[in-house]
Amino acid sequence: MAVPLMLFGVPLQGATRATLTPALQKAGLPLIPNGPQQWFDTYRLNGQLPQLQGASMFSVKYTKHNRFAVAEYKFPSFDDARQVQNIITMVEYKYGQPSSVVGDVEHGPVTARWKESGDMEIKVWRGWPVTTTYMDLENITNVARMLSETRAGKHGGLLPARTDVNDQKEWQPPSLVEQATPSSNQTFPLLWEWGVIAFFCIPALAMVIFGHFIARVTRIPPNFKVAAHIFFTRIGQFVRRPQWFLRGDKNR
């Protein structure tokens, strides 16, 4: 007989919010209050699960009637394409080889799946170019039901749904913290981005101003070589005889 998929001692097949919440609290996971009207609970991880080092957030989503749909661990990552392989290997130690792996670990989206007993599935996935990795424990039927209820507006206090970039037919709802806190996992560091912009734009802007200034001083259309020669000649005249240059001399 296949071993049922468990979460903190609770079989996920048929689990509800009422059975899971006490087990999670007993495990020492601090609940981030979302309110009972929300369809998900969010927990902050800070070393409570040594076997899941690197996970920073844990969330559990439910259907309208509080039946378990999906539990998700978030492993933040910045530009670490190999992280998803590390998570896949970690899951393999307990659940064996995945049923399927789609994507290239070195580049692009990746999704690995383990089909479990009943209607349960384990999924490790990553989008792209953000390399943050997620590990999901899913009740496939209830995930589809949750999606249907959400589209029909049956969930109260909804936040916008997060699309799974790996599989557009599957839905990945956001956590409240992710909506309220800007992501630090930028696809390109802002400091580098502004540095590149400055590297190209500042010299270009300086050349435009320089050419315009030369054209005004020399009254010659801004041909760079000619204008530069005249400009520096005038600068030399100004240094040698500033009063004559500023007063203007009809004979010069």
Residue, then its C-alpha position, 0 to 999 in steps of 0.5 A: m500500500a502506498v504511503p499517503l503524502m503527509l505534512f507535519g503528521v497530517p495526511l494531506q488527502g482529505a485534510t482541512r484547514a481545521t486539521l492542518t492549522p493546529a499541526l503547523q502551530k505545534a511545529g512552531l511555524p508563526l502564522i502571519p495573520n491573513g484573517p479567516q476570510q482569506w483562502f490561504d495562510t502564510y507562515r514565516l520560516n526562520g530555521q524551524l525546519p532544518q531539512l528545508q534550509g533556505a526556505s523563507m516562506f511557507s503558505v497553505k491554500y484552501t478551497k472555499h470550504n477550507r479543504f486543503a489544495v496546495a502547500e508551498y515552500k519558497f526558496p529565494s534565490f538570486d541568479d542561482a540557476r542550479q538551485v532548482q536542481n538542489i531542491i529536486t535532489m533533496v526531494e529525490y532522497k525521500y520520494g525517489q526519481p521524479s515522474s517527469v522533469v520539463g525544462d533545462v536546469e541551466h537556463g529557463p523554466v523548470t518543473a519536476r513532478w512526483k505523482e503520489s497516491g490518490d490525487m496528490e502531487i509534489k512539484v518543484w518548479r522555477g520560473w525565469p529569469v528569476t531563479t527563486t524555486y518553489m516546492d508544492l504539495e498539491n491535491i490536484t482536484n482541489v487546486a482545480r476547484m480552487l481555481s474555478e472558485t476564484r474565477a467565479g468570485k466565490h473566494g472573499g478578499l481575493l488578491p490577484a492570482r500569480t501565474d505559474v510561468n512554467d505551465q500556464k494551465e496551472w495556477q499559483p496564488p500569491s502570498l500576502v507578504e509577496q504582494a505587500t513586499p517588493s521582490s528583492n530578486q531582480t532580474f538585473p541589479l538596479l545599481w548595475e542597470w543605472g550604471v549601464i544607463a549612465f555609462f552610455c547616456i552621460p557621454a551621449l548627452a555631453m556630446v550633444i551639449f558640447g556640439h550645441f555649445i560649439a555651434r553657438v560659439t562659432r556660428i558653424p553647424p556642428n561638424f565635430k572635427v571642425a567645430a572642435h578645432i575652432f572651439f579649442t582655438r577660441i578657448g586658447q584665445f580666451v585664455r590669452r586675451p579674455q577681455w578682447f574675446l569677451r568685448g568682441d573685436k570686429n577685426r579679429 
